[in-house]
Amino acid sequence: MDSTEAGGVGVDGKDDESTGNSSKKRKGTVEETSGDKNNDDKLDNQLQNQLKQHKKQNEYLVKRRSNVFKSMVALLELYETGLDAIARMNDLSFVPDNVMPDKIPDS
């Protein structure tokens, strides 16, 4: 048998609701419940507002991430195009043979 079954008083010295010895606690509960409902409503509204703010922030971050990704793709394409252009500038395979210095006639 534990202390709550013996006298209706828990380990911390408070009445235990399960034994029926908490009449004082139950009377105060009606008044506290209406105040708790107001507090719960305020807390609920506050949490709903925070949830809306976090959803907006999340949506903003998703859009920003998408824009950064698109910008990075565009930058990579531009970089690769520039590298291709630079690589082709030093490539003489497309130059006609008659323009090459060793193919110019001596006359």
Order of alpha helices (4+ residues) and beta strands (2+ residues): alpha-alpha
